[in-house]
Amino acid sequence: MTRNTSTARLSRAVLIGAGAGVIASLVMAMYAMLAAYAKDTGFFTPLYHIASLVTDDSDMMKSMTADKMDGDAFTFLFGPAILGAVIHMITGAMYGAVFGLNHRAPDVRRRPRPVGRGRPPQDRYRARRSPRPLTHTRRVG
């Protein structure tokens, strides 16, 4: 039985990996936001920090100083927060897609699976039988 679904399997692996990457990035963002709140640097500061890749860092500093000076840990600026969340989720999706592709690629190329992923690897280089028996003997000496 032949399978002509290698492209479909790869694209499905990429999509599943990207979805898992987005979910993982959301979990990581929530952890970073809770850690920032616990350290008194502002709850949304990690999002502004990510957004400062393409914007100026004044929004991040505004969030950090508002928590220090006024005690307002939940300073929310809509634009930078959404931009930071989008950049963070896109990065997670890209890393997840690469991980999904890397996870599925050995099955598509018919390489042996690494140990621990199911069936044991096959030995491609084992000695093959000669089609006819050897008729001479080796001389020693």
C-alpha positions as a Markdown table, in Angstrom:
| # | Residue | x | y | z |
|---|---|---|---|---|
| 1 | Met | 0.0 | 0.0 | 0.0 |
| 2 | Thr | 1.5 | 3.3 | -1.0 |
| 3 | Arg | 0.7 | 6.6 | 0.6 |
| 4 | Asn | 0.8 | 9.9 | -1.3 |
| 5 | Thr | 0.0 | 12.0 | 1.7 |
| 6 | Ser | 3.4 | 13.3 | 2.7 |
| 7 | Thr | 2.5 | 16.9 | 2.0 |
| 8 | Ala | -0.8 | 16.6 | 3.8 |
| 9 | Arg | 0.9 | 15.1 | 6.8 |
| 10 | Leu | 3.5 | 17.8 | 6.9 |
| 11 | Ser | 1.0 | 20.6 | 6.6 |
| 12 | Arg | -1.1 | 19.0 | 9.3 |
| 13 | Ala | 1.9 | 18.7 | 11.6 |
| 14 | Val | 2.8 | 22.4 | 11.0 |
| 15 | Leu | -0.8 | 23.5 | 11.8 |
| 16 | Ile | -0.9 | 21.4 | 14.9 |
| 17 | Gly | 2.5 | 22.6 | 16.0 |
| 18 | Ala | 1.5 | 26.2 | 15.4 |
| 19 | Gly | -1.7 | 25.9 | 17.4 |
| 20 | Ala | 0.3 | 24.3 | 20.2 |
| 21 | Gly | 2.8 | 27.1 | 20.0 |
| 22 | Val | 0.1 | 29.7 | 20.4 |
| 23 | Ile | -1.3 | 28.0 | 23.4 |
| 24 | Ala | 2.2 | 27.7 | 24.9 |
| 25 | Ser | 2.9 | 31.3 | 24.3 |
| 26 | Leu | -0.4 | 32.3 | 26.1 |
| 27 | Val | 0.6 | 30.2 | 29.1 |
| 28 | Met | 4.1 | 31.7 | 29.1 |
| 29 | Ala | 2.6 | 35.3 | 28.8 |
| 30 | Met | 0.3 | 34.7 | 31.7 |
| 31 | Tyr | 3.2 | 33.4 | 33.8 |
| 32 | Ala | 5.3 | 36.5 | 32.8 |
| 33 | Met | 2.5 | 38.8 | 33.7 |
| 34 | Leu | 1.9 | 37.2 | 37.1 |
| 35 | Ala | 5.6 | 37.3 | 37.8 |
| 36 | Ala | 5.8 | 41.0 | 36.8 |
| 37 | Tyr | 2.8 | 41.7 | 39.1 |
| 38 | Ala | 4.5 | 39.8 | 42.0 |
| 39 | Lys | 7.7 | 41.8 | 41.4 |
| 40 | Asp | 5.8 | 45.2 | 41.5 |
| 41 | Thr | 6.7 | 46.1 | 37.9 |
| 42 | Gly | 3.2 | 46.3 | 36.5 |
| 43 | Phe | 0.9 | 43.5 | 35.3 |
| 44 | Phe | 1.0 | 44.4 | 31.6 |
| 45 | Thr | 4.7 | 45.4 | 31.5 |
| 46 | Pro | 5.8 | 42.1 | 29.7 |
| 47 | Leu | 3.4 | 42.9 | 26.8 |
| 48 | Tyr | 4.8 | 46.5 | 26.6 |
| 49 | His | 8.3 | 45.1 | 26.7 |
| 50 | Ile | 7.6 | 42.8 | 23.7 |
| 51 | Ala | 5.9 | 45.7 | 21.9 |
| 52 | Ser | 9.0 | 47.8 | 22.4 |
| 53 | Leu | 10.6 | 45.8 | 19.7 |
| 54 | Val | 8.8 | 48.0 | 17.1 |
| 55 | Thr | 7.7 | 51.0 | 19.2 |
| 56 | Asp | 9.4 | 53.2 | 21.7 |
| 57 | Asp | 9.9 | 52.0 | 25.2 |
| 58 | Ser | 8.1 | 54.9 | 26.9 |
| 59 | Asp | 4.9 | 52.8 | 27.3 |
| 60 | Met | 6.8 | 50.1 | 29.1 |
| 61 | Met | 8.4 | 52.7 | 31.4 |
| 62 | Lys | 5.0 | 54.3 | 32.0 |
| 63 | Ser | 3.6 | 51.0 | 33.2 |
| 64 | Met | 6.6 | 50.3 | 35.4 |
| 65 | Thr | 6.7 | 53.8 | 37.0 |
| 66 | Ala | 2.9 | 53.9 | 37.5 |
| 67 | Asp | 3.2 | 50.8 | 39.7 |
| 68 | Lys | 6.2 | 52.1 | 41.6 |
| 69 | Met | 4.9 | 55.7 | 42.1 |
| 70 | Asp | 1.1 | 55.5 | 42.2 |
| 71 | Gly | 0.6 | 51.8 | 43.2 |
| 72 | Asp | -1.4 | 51.2 | 40.0 |
| 73 | Ala | -0.2 | 47.7 | 38.9 |
| 74 | Phe | -2.8 | 47.5 | 36.1 |
| 75 | Thr | -2.0 | 50.4 | 33.8 |
| 76 | Phe | -3.4 | 49.3 | 30.5 |
| 77 | Leu | -2.5 | 50.9 | 27.1 |
| 78 | Phe | -4.6 | 49.2 | 24.4 |
| 79 | Gly | -2.3 | 49.6 | 21.4 |
| 80 | Pro | 1.0 | 48.4 | 22.8 |
| 81 | Ala | -0.7 | 45.6 | 24.8 |
| 82 | Ile | -2.4 | 44.2 | 21.7 |
| 83 | Leu | 0.8 | 44.6 | 19.6 |
| 84 | Gly | 2.9 | 42.8 | 22.3 |
| 85 | Ala | 0.4 | 40.0 | 22.5 |
| 86 | Val | 0.3 | 39.6 | 18.7 |
| 87 | Ile | 4.1 | 39.5 | 18.4 |
| 88 | His | 4.3 | 37.0 | 21.2 |
| 89 | Met | 1.7 | 34.7 | 19.7 |
| 90 | Ile | 3.2 | 34.9 | 16.2 |
| 91 | Thr | 6.6 | 34.0 | 17.7 |
| 92 | Gly | 5.0 | 31.1 | 19.6 |
| 93 | Ala | 3.2 | 29.9 | 16.4 |
| 94 | Met | 6.5 | 30.0 | 14.4 |
| 95 | Tyr | 8.4 | 28.0 | 17.0 |
| 96 | Gly | 5.5 | 25.5 | 17.3 |
| 97 | Ala | 5.3 | 25.0 | 13.6 |
| 98 | Val | 9.1 | 24.3 | 13.4 |
| 99 | Phe | 8.7 | 21.9 | 16.3 |
| 100 | Gly | 5.7 | 20.2 | 14.6 |
| 101 | Leu | 7.6 | 19.9 | 11.4 |
| 102 | Asn | 10.7 | 18.5 | 13.1 |
| 103 | His | 8.5 | 16.0 | 15.0 |
| 104 | Arg | 6.7 | 14.7 | 11.9 |
| 105 | Ala | 9.5 | 14.9 | 9.3 |
| 106 | Pro | 11.2 | 11.6 | 10.2 |
| 107 | Asp | 8.0 | 9.7 | 9.4 |
| 108 | Val | 7.6 | 11.3 | 6.0 |
| 109 | Arg | 11.2 | 10.7 | 4.9 |
| 110 | Arg | 11.0 | 7.1 | 6.1 |
| 111 | Arg | 14.0 | 7.5 | 8.4 |
| 112 | Pro | 14.2 | 5.4 | 11.5 |
| 113 | Arg | 12.5 | 6.9 | 14.5 |
| 114 | Pro | 14.6 | 8.0 | 17.4 |
| 115 | Val | 14.6 | 5.7 | 20.4 |
| 116 | Gly | 11.6 | 6.3 | 22.6 |
| 117 | Arg | 9.2 | 7.2 | 19.9 |
| 118 | Gly | 7.6 | 3.8 | 19.3 |
| 119 | Arg | 9.1 | 1.1 | 17.2 |
| 120 | Pro | 12.9 | 0.6 | 17.4 |
| 121 | Pro | 15.1 | 2.0 | 14.6 |
| 122 | Gln | 15.9 | -0.3 | 11.8 |
| 123 | Asp | 19.4 | -1.2 | 10.9 |
| 124 | Arg | 19.9 | -0.2 | 7.2 |
| 125 | Tyr | 23.5 | -1.3 | 7.2 |
| 126 | Arg | 23.3 | -4.9 | 8.2 |
| 127 | Ala | 25.3 | -7.4 | 6.2 |
| 128 | Arg | 23.4 | -9.0 | 3.3 |
| 129 | Arg | 23.7 | -12.5 | 2.2 |
| 130 | Ser | 25.8 | -13.2 | -0.8 |
| 131 | Pro | 23.8 | -14.7 | -3.7 |
| 132 | Arg | 26.3 | -17.5 | -4.1 |
| 133 | Pro | 28.5 | -19.2 | -1.6 |
| 134 | Leu | 32.2 | -18.4 | -1.4 |
| 135 | Thr | 34.3 | -21.0 | -3.1 |
| 136 | His | 37.8 | -19.9 | -2.0 |
| 137 | Thr | 39.4 | -19.8 | 1.4 |
| 138 | Arg | 41.6 | -17.1 | 2.9 |
| 139 | Arg | 45.3 | -17.6 | 3.1 |
| 140 | Val | 46.8 | -16.8 | 6.4 |
| 141 | Gly | 50.4 | -15.9 | 6.6 |
